[in-house]
Every structure is written in structure tokens, then in C-alpha cells.
């Protein structure tokens, strides 16, 4: 049995369009982007890094690591490739649209990781001072600063 394909010109045009669409977006960044600061001017990325990796001052472990970012990447990144393929497929292979949609998804996953983190717990002295026992949620400024950009444009 022989199958015949017709409409070769239309098929080539469709492939060219898909190839052109794949060139539309090139980079996605998710996290605490440049320019995000606390009211006193402290960069959010610096505070997030101190939370992620912990802080040592004068040889003393002042703040333990609370790896919300690494935990999220370890848990969620295995699915990103398959999700990206599905998003590309339903959006005519427009990478700019697909990267934006992936950015929103990963942004939500990162915010959820911050909210869900409970270990290591806050020190008793910190709980007494703050009045609550939830790590990473002092002012909610860090979680509300999670952003994404596609090709350098914040979304």
C-alpha cells in the first residue's frame, strides 16, 4: 500500500512558520530579578540567597539554610520538558508565548515552595520576637517579588 501526500507547498509553509515561531523567544528567567528591592533598598536576591544558603557571621552559623529554590528545582524540573512540549504544541510553536506560560508556571512553583517550607524551623527566640513560627514569611515581600522575564522583558 502506498500513501500519497499532497499539498507539499502548504506543508513546507507550515514547517517554515513553525521554525520561525521557534525563534521568537530565546530566554526565560524566573526568580528575584534585578531591581527587586525591599523598601530600605536591600536587594531581594541578596535576602533570598541568605535564606537559601544560610548565613555565617564571624564564624557563627547565624541563619540555617532553607533551600526553597533548590528544593523546588529538584521536585519540579523533571516535568518542565514535557510541559514545555505540550505548551509549544498548543501555541503553534511560538516560543515567546511558551516561555511566558512556563515562566508563570515556574513562578507559581517557586512561590509555593517558599510558602510550603517548614524546615528547619525558626529558633524559639525568633518565634518569640516575630510572634509566628513560619520560616521565610516575615513580611511576604520576598514571595511577592518572585518574577519572570522572557528575553529580558519582565512579565
CNS distance restraints for C-alpha pairs under 8 A (distance, minus, plus):
assign (resid   7 and name CA) (resid  11 and name CA) 6.17 0.50 0.50
assign (resid   8 and name CA) (resid  12 and name CA) 6.08 0.50 0.50
assign (resid   9 and name CA) (resid  13 and name CA) 6.18 0.50 0.50
assign (resid  10 and name CA) (resid  14 and name CA) 6.11 0.50 0.50
assign (resid  11 and name CA) (resid  15 and name CA) 6.21 0.50 0.50
assign (resid  12 and name CA) (resid  16 and name CA) 6.08 0.50 0.50
assign (resid  13 and name CA) (resid  17 and name CA) 6.09 0.50 0.50
assign (resid  14 and name CA) (resid  18 and name CA) 6.18 0.50 0.50
assign (resid  15 and name CA) (resid  19 and name CA) 6.10 0.50 0.50
assign (resid  16 and name CA) (resid  20 and name CA) 6.07 0.50 0.50
assign (resid  17 and name CA) (resid  21 and name CA) 6.09 0.50 0.50
assign (resid  18 and name CA) (resid  22 and name CA) 6.20 0.50 0.50
assign (resid  18 and name CA) (resid  92 and name CA) 6.58 0.50 0.50
assign (resid  18 and name CA) (resid  93 and name CA) 5.64 0.50 0.50
assign (resid  18 and name CA) (resid  94 and name CA) 7.50 0.50 0.50
assign (resid  19 and name CA) (resid  23 and name CA) 6.75 0.50 0.50
assign (resid  19 and name CA) (resid  93 and name CA) 7.81 0.50 0.50
assign (resid  20 and name CA) (resid  24 and name CA) 6.90 0.50 0.50
assign (resid  21 and name CA) (resid  92 and name CA) 7.43 0.50 0.50
assign (resid  21 and name CA) (resid  93 and name CA) 5.63 0.50 0.50
assign (resid  21 and name CA) (resid  94 and name CA) 4.50 0.50 0.50
assign (resid  21 and name CA) (resid  95 and name CA) 6.30 0.50 0.50
assign (resid  22 and name CA) (resid  93 and name CA) 5.67 0.50 0.50
assign (resid  22 and name CA) (resid  94 and name CA) 5.61 0.50 0.50
assign (resid  22 and name CA) (resid  95 and name CA) 5.15 0.50 0.50
assign (resid  23 and name CA) (resid  94 and name CA) 7.91 0.50 0.50
assign (resid  23 and name CA) (resid  95 and name CA) 6.81 0.50 0.50
assign (resid  24 and name CA) (resid  94 and name CA) 6.41 0.50 0.50
assign (resid  24 and name CA) (resid  95 and name CA) 5.58 0.50 0.50
assign (resid  24 and name CA) (resid  96 and name CA) 5.34 0.50 0.50
assign (resid  25 and name CA) (resid  94 and name CA) 7.61 0.50 0.50
assign (resid  25 and name CA) (resid  95 and name CA) 4.84 0.50 0.50
assign (resid  25 and name CA) (resid  96 and name CA) 3.97 0.50 0.50
assign (resid  25 and name CA) (resid  97 and name CA) 7.73 0.50 0.50
assign (resid  25 and name CA) (resid  99 and name CA) 6.95 0.50 0.50
assign (resid  25 and name CA) (resid 150 and name CA) 6.95 0.50 0.50
assign (resid  25 and name CA) (resid 151 and name CA) 6.44 0.50 0.50
assign (resid  26 and name CA) (resid  95 and name CA) 7.45 0.50 0.50
assign (resid  26 and name CA) (resid  96 and name CA) 7.38 0.50 0.50
assign (resid  26 and name CA) (resid 150 and name CA) 7.48 0.50 0.50
assign (resid  26 and name CA) (resid 151 and name CA) 6.00 0.50 0.50
assign (resid  27 and name CA) (resid  99 and name CA) 7.56 0.50 0.50
assign (resid  27 and name CA) (resid 150 and name CA) 5.60 0.50 0.50
assign (resid  27 and name CA) (resid 151 and name CA) 4.95 0.50 0.50
assign (resid  27 and name CA) (resid 152 and name CA) 7.60 0.50 0.50
assign (resid  28 and name CA) (resid  99 and name CA) 6.13 0.50 0.50
assign (resid  28 and name CA) (resid 100 and name CA) 7.61 0.50 0.50
assign (resid  28 and name CA) (resid 103 and name CA) 6.75 0.50 0.50
assign (resid  28 and name CA) (resid 148 and name CA) 7.04 0.50 0.50
assign (resid  28 and name CA) (resid 149 and name CA) 5.73 0.50 0.50
assign (resid  28 and name CA) (resid 150 and name CA) 4.70 0.50 0.50
assign (resid  28 and name CA) (resid 151 and name CA) 6.41 0.50 0.50
assign (resid  28 and name CA) (resid 152 and name CA) 7.88 0.50 0.50
assign (resid  29 and name CA) (resid  33 and name CA) 7.93 0.50 0.50
assign (resid  29 and name CA) (resid 103 and name CA) 7.38 0.50 0.50
assign (resid  29 and name CA) (resid 148 and name CA) 5.36 0.50 0.50
assign (resid  29 and name CA) (resid 149 and name CA) 5.26 0.50 0.50
assign (resid  29 and name CA) (resid 150 and name CA) 6.66 0.50 0.50
assign (resid  29 and name CA) (resid 152 and name CA) 7.93 0.50 0.50
assign (resid  30 and name CA) (resid 103 and name CA) 6.31 0.50 0.50
assign (resid  30 and name CA) (resid 106 and name CA) 7.00 0.50 0.50
assign (resid  30 and name CA) (resid 107 and name CA) 6.18 0.50 0.50
assign (resid  30 and name CA) (resid 146 and name CA) 7.27 0.50 0.50
assign (resid  30 and name CA) (resid 147 and name CA) 5.81 0.50 0.50
assign (resid  30 and name CA) (resid 148 and name CA) 4.24 0.50 0.50
assign (resid  30 and name CA) (resid 149 and name CA) 6.67 0.50 0.50
assign (resid  31 and name CA) (resid 107 and name CA) 7.06 0.50 0.50
assign (resid  31 and name CA) (resid 110 and name CA) 7.68 0.50 0.50
assign (resid  31 and name CA) (resid 145 and name CA) 7.98 0.50 0.50
assign (resid  31 and name CA) (resid 146 and name CA) 5.10 0.50 0.50
assign (resid  31 and name CA) (resid 147 and name CA) 5.51 0.50 0.50
assign (resid  31 and name CA) (resid 148 and name CA) 6.34 0.50 0.50
assign (resid  32 and name CA) (resid  36 and name CA) 6.55 0.50 0.50
assign (resid  32 and name CA) (resid  44 and name CA) 6.36 0.50 0.50
assign (resid  32 and name CA) (resid  45 and name CA) 5.22 0.50 0.50
assign (resid  32 and name CA) (resid  48 and name CA) 7.78 0.50 0.50
assign (resid  32 and name CA) (resid 145 and name CA) 6.18 0.50 0.50
assign (resid  32 and name CA) (resid 146 and name CA) 5.29 0.50 0.50
assign (resid  32 and name CA) (resid 147 and name CA) 6.18 0.50 0.50
assign (resid  33 and name CA) (resid  45 and name CA) 7.18 0.50 0.50
assign (resid  33 and name CA) (resid 146 and name CA) 7.67 0.50 0.50
assign (resid  33 and name CA) (resid 147 and name CA) 6.57 0.50 0.50
assign (resid  33 and name CA) (resid 148 and name CA) 7.43 0.50 0.50
assign (resid  34 and name CA) (resid  45 and name CA) 7.90 0.50 0.50
assign (resid  35 and name CA) (resid  43 and name CA) 7.26 0.50 0.50
assign (resid  36 and name CA) (resid  43 and name CA) 5.99 0.50 0.50
assign (resid  36 and name CA) (resid  44 and name CA) 5.62 0.50 0.50
assign (resid  36 and name CA) (resid  45 and name CA) 7.44 0.50 0.50
assign (resid  36 and name CA) (resid 145 and name CA) 6.53 0.50 0.50
assign (resid  37 and name CA) (resid  41 and name CA) 5.31 0.50 0.50
assign (resid  37 and name CA) (resid  42 and name CA) 5.32 0.50 0.50
assign (resid  37 and name CA) (resid  43 and name CA) 4.28 0.50 0.50
assign (resid  37 and name CA) (resid  44 and name CA) 4.97 0.50 0.50
assign (resid  38 and name CA) (resid  42 and name CA) 5.23 0.50 0.50
assign (resid  38 and name CA) (resid  43 and name CA) 6.36 0.50 0.50
assign (resid  38 and name CA) (resid  44 and name CA) 6.27 0.50 0.50
assign (resid  38 and name CA) (resid 141 and name CA) 7.22 0.50 0.50
assign (resid  42 and name CA) (resid  46 and name CA) 7.43 0.50 0.50
assign (resid  42 and name CA) (resid  47 and name CA) 7.74 0.50 0.50
assign (resid  43 and name CA) (resid  47 and name CA) 6.81 0.50 0.50
assign (resid  44 and name CA) (resid  48 and name CA) 6.04 0.50 0.50
assign (resid  44 and name CA) (resid 142 and name CA) 6.29 0.50 0.50
assign (resid  44 and name CA) (resid 145 and name CA) 7.32 0.50 0.50
assign (resid  45 and name CA) (resid  49 and name CA) 6.00 0.50 0.50
assign (resid  46 and name CA) (resid  50 and name CA) 6.28 0.50 0.50
assign (resid  47 and name CA) (resid  51 and name CA) 6.23 0.50 0.50
assign (resid  47 and name CA) (resid 142 and name CA) 7.97 0.50 0.50
assign (resid  48 and name CA) (resid  52 and name CA) 6.00 0.50 0.50
assign (resid  48 and name CA) (resid 142 and name CA) 7.08 0.50 0.50
assign (resid  49 and name CA) (resid  53 and name CA) 5.94 0.50 0.50
assign (resid  49 and name CA) (resid  54 and name CA) 7.63 0.50 0.50
assign (resid  50 and name CA) (resid  54 and name CA) 4.95 0.50 0.50
assign (resid  50 and name CA) (resid  55 and name CA) 5.69 0.50 0.50
assign (resid  50 and name CA) (resid  63 and name CA) 7.88 0.50 0.50
assign (resid  50 and name CA) (resid  65 and name CA) 7.54 0.50 0.50
assign (resid  51 and name CA) (resid  55 and name CA) 7.71 0.50 0.50
assign (resid  51 and name CA) (resid  63 and name CA) 7.56 0.50 0.50
assign (resid  51 and name CA) (resid  64 and name CA) 7.61 0.50 0.50
assign (resid  51 and name CA) (resid  65 and name CA) 5.90 0.50 0.50
assign (resid  51 and name CA) (resid  66 and name CA) 5.51 0.50 0.50
assign (resid  51 and name CA) (resid  67 and name CA) 7.17 0.50 0.50
assign (resid  51 and name CA) (resid 136 and name CA) 7.43 0.50 0.50
assign (resid  52 and name CA) (resid  65 and name CA) 5.34 0.50 0.50
assign (resid  52 and name CA) (resid  66 and name CA) 4.91 0.50 0.50
assign (resid  52 and name CA) (resid  67 and name CA) 4.36 0.50 0.50
assign (resid  52 and name CA) (resid  68 and name CA) 6.26 0.50 0.50
assign (resid  52 and name CA) (resid  69 and name CA) 6.77 0.50 0.50
assign (resid  52 and name CA) (resid  70 and name CA) 7.86 0.50 0.50
assign (resid  53 and name CA) (resid  64 and name CA) 7.36 0.50 0.50
assign (resid  53 and name CA) (resid  65 and name CA) 4.45 0.50 0.50
assign (resid  53 and name CA) (resid  66 and name CA) 6.60 0.50 0.50
assign (resid  53 and name CA) (resid  67 and name CA) 6.51 0.50 0.50
assign (resid  54 and name CA) (resid  61 and name CA) 7.79 0.50 0.50
assign (resid  54 and name CA) (resid  62 and name CA) 7.67 0.50 0.50
assign (resid  54 and name CA) (resid  63 and name CA) 5.03 0.50 0.50
assign (resid  54 and name CA) (resid  64 and name CA) 4.52 0.50 0.50
assign (resid  54 and name CA) (resid  65 and name CA) 3.79 0.50 0.50
assign (resid  54 and name CA) (resid  66 and name CA) 6.80 0.50 0.50
assign (resid  55 and name CA) (resid  61 and name CA) 6.24 0.50 0.50
assign (resid  55 and name CA) (resid  62 and name CA) 5.70 0.50 0.50
assign (resid  55 and name CA) (resid  63 and name CA) 4.97 0.50 0.50
assign (resid  55 and name CA) (resid  64 and name CA) 6.64 0.50 0.50
assign (resid  55 and name CA) (resid  65 and name CA) 7.45 0.50 0.50
assign (resid  56 and name CA) (resid  60 and name CA) 5.24 0.50 0.50
assign (resid  56 and name CA) (resid  61 and name CA) 4.50 0.50 0.50
assign (resid  56 and name CA) (resid  62 and name CA) 5.37 0.50 0.50
assign (resid  56 and name CA) (resid  63 and name CA) 6.88 0.50 0.50
assign (resid  57 and name CA) (resid  61 and name CA) 6.64 0.50 0.50
assign (resid  57 and name CA) (resid  62 and name CA) 6.26 0.50 0.50
assign (resid  64 and name CA) (resid 120 and name CA) 7.32 0.50 0.50
assign (resid  65 and name CA) (resid 120 and name CA) 7.86 0.50 0.50
assign (resid  66 and name CA) (resid 117 and name CA) 7.65 0.50 0.50
assign (resid  66 and name CA) (resid 119 and name CA) 6.97 0.50 0.50
assign (resid  66 and name CA) (resid 120 and name CA) 6.66 0.50 0.50
assign (resid  67 and name CA) (resid  71 and name CA) 5.91 0.50 0.50
assign (resid  68 and name CA) (resid  72 and name CA) 6.15 0.50 0.50
assign (resid  68 and name CA) (resid 110 and name CA) 7.54 0.50 0.50
assign (resid  68 and name CA) (resid 113 and name CA) 5.53 0.50 0.50
assign (resid  68 and name CA) (resid 114 and name CA) 5.58 0.50 0.50
assign (resid  68 and name CA) (resid 117 and name CA) 6.51 0.50 0.50
assign (resid  69 and name CA) (resid  73 and name CA) 6.29 0.50 0.50
assign (resid  69 and name CA) (resid 110 and name CA) 6.57 0.50 0.50
assign (resid  69 and name CA) (resid 113 and name CA) 7.21 0.50 0.50
assign (resid  69 and name CA) (resid 114 and name CA) 7.86 0.50 0.50
assign (resid  70 and name CA) (resid  74 and name CA) 6.08 0.50 0.50
assign (resid  71 and name CA) (resid  75 and name CA) 6.12 0.50 0.50
assign (resid  71 and name CA) (resid 113 and name CA) 7.46 0.50 0.50
assign (resid  72 and name CA) (resid  76 and name CA) 5.75 0.50 0.50
assign (resid  72 and name CA) (resid  77 and name CA) 7.68 0.50 0.50
assign (resid  72 and name CA) (resid 109 and name CA) 6.85 0.50 0.50
assign (resid  72 and name CA) (resid 110 and name CA) 6.19 0.50 0.50
assign (resid  72 and name CA) (resid 113 and name CA) 5.90 0.50 0.50
assign (resid  73 and name CA) (resid  77 and name CA) 5.14 0.50 0.50
assign (resid  74 and name CA) (resid  78 and name CA) 7.58 0.50 0.50
assign (resid  76 and name CA) (resid  80 and name CA) 7.02 0.50 0.50
assign (resid  76 and name CA) (resid 109 and name CA) 7.67 0.50 0.50
assign (resid  77 and name CA) (resid  81 and name CA) 7.81 0.50 0.50
assign (resid  79 and name CA) (resid  83 and name CA) 6.22 0.50 0.50
assign (resid  80 and name CA) (resid  84 and name CA) 5.94 0.50 0.50
assign (resid  80 and name CA) (resid 102 and name CA) 7.99 0.50 0.50
assign (resid  81 and name CA) (resid  85 and name CA) 6.31 0.50 0.50
assign (resid  82 and name CA) (resid  86 and name CA) 6.40 0.50 0.50
assign (resid  83 and name CA) (resid  87 and name CA) 6.16 0.50 0.50
assign (resid  83 and name CA) (resid 102 and name CA) 7.99 0.50 0.50
assign (resid  84 and name CA) (resid  88 and name CA) 6.02 0.50 0.50
assign (resid  84 and name CA) (resid  98 and name CA) 6.80 0.50 0.50
assign (resid  84 and name CA) (resid  99 and name CA) 7.91 0.50 0.50
assign (resid  84 and name CA) (resid 102 and name CA) 6.83 0.50 0.50
assign (resid  85 and name CA) (resid  89 and name CA) 6.11 0.50 0.50
assign (resid  86 and name CA) (resid  90 and name CA) 6.38 0.50 0.50
assign (resid  87 and name CA) (resid  91 and name CA) 6.18 0.50 0.50
assign (resid  87 and name CA) (resid  98 and name CA) 5.66 0.50 0.50
assign (resid  87 and name CA) (resid 101 and name CA) 7.67 0.50 0.50
assign (resid  88 and name CA) (resid  92 and name CA) 6.27 0.50 0.50
assign (resid  88 and name CA) (resid  93 and name CA) 4.43 0.50 0.50
assign (resid  88 and name CA) (resid  94 and name CA) 6.28 0.50 0.50
assign (resid  88 and name CA) (resid  95 and name CA) 6.61 0.50 0.50
assign (resid  88 and name CA) (resid  98 and name CA) 5.58 0.50 0.50
assign (resid  89 and name CA) (resid  93 and name CA) 5.68 0.50 0.50
assign (resid  91 and name CA) (resid  97 and name CA) 7.19 0.50 0.50
assign (resid  91 and name CA) (resid  98 and name CA) 7.04 0.50 0.50
assign (resid  93 and name CA) (resid  98 and name CA) 7.64 0.50 0.50
assign (resid  94 and name CA) (resid  98 and name CA) 6.20 0.50 0.50
assign (resid  95 and name CA) (resid  99 and name CA) 5.75 0.50 0.50
assign (resid  96 and name CA) (resid 100 and name CA) 6.20 0.50 0.50
assign (resid  96 and name CA) (resid 150 and name CA) 6.96 0.50 0.50
assign (resid  97 and name CA) (resid 101 and name CA) 6.24 0.50 0.50
assign (resid  98 and name CA) (resid 102 and name CA) 6.08 0.50 0.50
assign (resid  99 and name CA) (resid 103 and name CA) 5.90 0.50 0.50
assign (resid  99 and name CA) (resid 150 and name CA) 6.52 0.50 0.50
assign (resid 100 and name CA) (resid 104 and name CA) 6.40 0.50 0.50
assign (resid 100 and name CA) (resid 148 and name CA) 7.94 0.50 0.50
assign (resid 100 and name CA) (resid 149 and name CA) 7.46 0.50 0.50
assign (resid 100 and name CA) (resid 150 and name CA) 6.21 0.50 0.50
assign (resid 100 and name CA) (resid 155 and name CA) 7.61 0.50 0.50
assign (resid 101 and name CA) (resid 105 and name CA) 6.35 0.50 0.50
assign (resid 102 and name CA) (resid 106 and name CA) 6.07 0.50 0.50
assign (resid 103 and name CA) (resid 107 and name CA) 5.83 0.50 0.50
assign (resid 103 and name CA) (resid 148 and name CA) 5.57 0.50 0.50
assign (resid 103 and name CA) (resid 149 and name CA) 7.26 0.50 0.50
assign (resid 103 and name CA) (resid 150 and name CA) 7.87 0.50 0.50
assign (resid 104 and name CA) (resid 108 and name CA) 6.16 0.50 0.50
assign (resid 104 and name CA) (resid 148 and name CA) 7.12 0.50 0.50
assign (resid 105 and name CA) (resid 109 and name CA) 6.29 0.50 0.50
assign (resid 106 and name CA) (resid 110 and name CA) 6.09 0.50 0.50
assign (resid 107 and name CA) (resid 111 and name CA) 6.23 0.50 0.50
assign (resid 107 and name CA) (resid 146 and name CA) 6.39 0.50 0.50
assign (resid 107 and name CA) (resid 147 and name CA) 6.36 0.50 0.50
assign (resid 107 and name CA) (resid 148 and name CA) 6.69 0.50 0.50
assign (resid 108 and name CA) (resid 112 and name CA) 6.08 0.50 0.50
assign (resid 109 and name CA) (resid 113 and name CA) 6.16 0.50 0.50
assign (resid 110 and name CA) (resid 114 and name CA) 6.41 0.50 0.50
assign (resid 110 and name CA) (resid 146 and name CA) 7.58 0.50 0.50
assign (resid 111 and name CA) (resid 115 and name CA) 6.33 0.50 0.50
assign (resid 111 and name CA) (resid 143 and name CA) 5.71 0.50 0.50
assign (resid 111 and name CA) (resid 146 and name CA) 6.86 0.50 0.50
assign (resid 112 and name CA) (resid 116 and name CA) 5.94 0.50 0.50
assign (resid 113 and name CA) (resid 117 and name CA) 6.03 0.50 0.50
assign (resid 114 and name CA) (resid 136 and name CA) 6.61 0.50 0.50
assign (resid 114 and name CA) (resid 137 and name CA) 7.98 0.50 0.50
assign (resid 114 and name CA) (resid 143 and name CA) 6.81 0.50 0.50
assign (resid 115 and name CA) (resid 136 and name CA) 7.60 0.50 0.50
assign (resid 115 and name CA) (resid 137 and name CA) 7.40 0.50 0.50
assign (resid 115 and name CA) (resid 143 and name CA) 7.98 0.50 0.50
assign (resid 117 and name CA) (resid 135 and name CA) 6.97 0.50 0.50
assign (resid 117 and name CA) (resid 136 and name CA) 7.82 0.50 0.50
assign (resid 118 and name CA) (resid 134 and name CA) 6.56 0.50 0.50
assign (resid 118 and name CA) (resid 135 and name CA) 6.17 0.50 0.50
assign (resid 119 and name CA) (resid 135 and name CA) 7.73 0.50 0.50
assign (resid 120 and name CA) (resid 135 and name CA) 7.98 0.50 0.50
assign (resid 121 and name CA) (resid 133 and name CA) 7.21 0.50 0.50
assign (resid 121 and name CA) (resid 134 and name CA) 7.43 0.50 0.50
assign (resid 121 and name CA) (resid 135 and name CA) 6.53 0.50 0.50
assign (resid 122 and name CA) (resid 126 and name CA) 6.10 0.50 0.50
assign (resid 122 and name CA) (resid 127 and name CA) 6.34 0.50 0.50
assign (resid 122 and name CA) (resid 133 and name CA) 6.05 0.50 0.50
assign (resid 122 and name CA) (resid 134 and name CA) 7.09 0.50 0.50
assign (resid 122 and name CA) (resid 135 and name CA) 6.01 0.50 0.50
assign (resid 123 and name CA) (resid 127 and name CA) 6.35 0.50 0.50
assign (resid 124 and name CA) (resid 128 and name CA) 6.19 0.50 0.50
assign (resid 125 and name CA) (resid 129 and name CA) 6.20 0.50 0.50
assign (resid 126 and name CA) (resid 130 and name CA) 5.97 0.50 0.50
assign (resid 126 and name CA) (resid 133 and name CA) 7.99 0.50 0.50
assign (resid 127 and name CA) (resid 131 and name CA) 5.34 0.50 0.50
assign (resid 127 and name CA) (resid 132 and name CA) 5.29 0.50 0.50
assign (resid 127 and name CA) (resid 133 and name CA) 5.23 0.50 0.50
assign (resid 128 and name CA) (resid 132 and name CA) 7.43 0.50 0.50
assign (resid 130 and name CA) (resid 138 and name CA) 7.70 0.50 0.50
assign (resid 134 and name CA) (resid 138 and name CA) 7.93 0.50 0.50
assign (resid 136 and name CA) (resid 140 and name CA) 7.82 0.50 0.50
assign (resid 136 and name CA) (resid 142 and name CA) 7.92 0.50 0.50
assign (resid 137 and name CA) (resid 142 and name CA) 7.90 0.50 0.50
assign (resid 137 and name CA) (resid 143 and name CA) 7.84 0.50 0.50
assign (resid 140 and name CA) (resid 144 and name CA) 6.18 0.50 0.50
assign (resid 141 and name CA) (resid 145 and name CA) 6.11 0.50 0.50
assign (resid 142 and name CA) (resid 146 and name CA) 6.90 0.50 0.50
assign (resid 147 and name CA) (resid 154 and name CA) 7.16 0.50 0.50
assign (resid 147 and name CA) (resid 155 and name CA) 7.01 0.50 0.50
assign (resid 148 and name CA) (resid 154 and name CA) 5.85 0.50 0.50
assign (resid 148 and name CA) (resid 155 and name CA) 5.83 0.50 0.50
assign (resid 149 and name CA) (resid 153 and name CA) 4.95 0.50 0.50
assign (resid 149 and name CA) (resid 154 and name CA) 4.11 0.50 0.50
assign (resid 149 and name CA) (resid 155 and name CA) 5.51 0.50 0.50
assign (resid 150 and name CA) (resid 154 and name CA) 6.72 0.50 0.50
assign (resid 150 and name CA) (resid 155 and name CA) 7.48 0.50 0.50
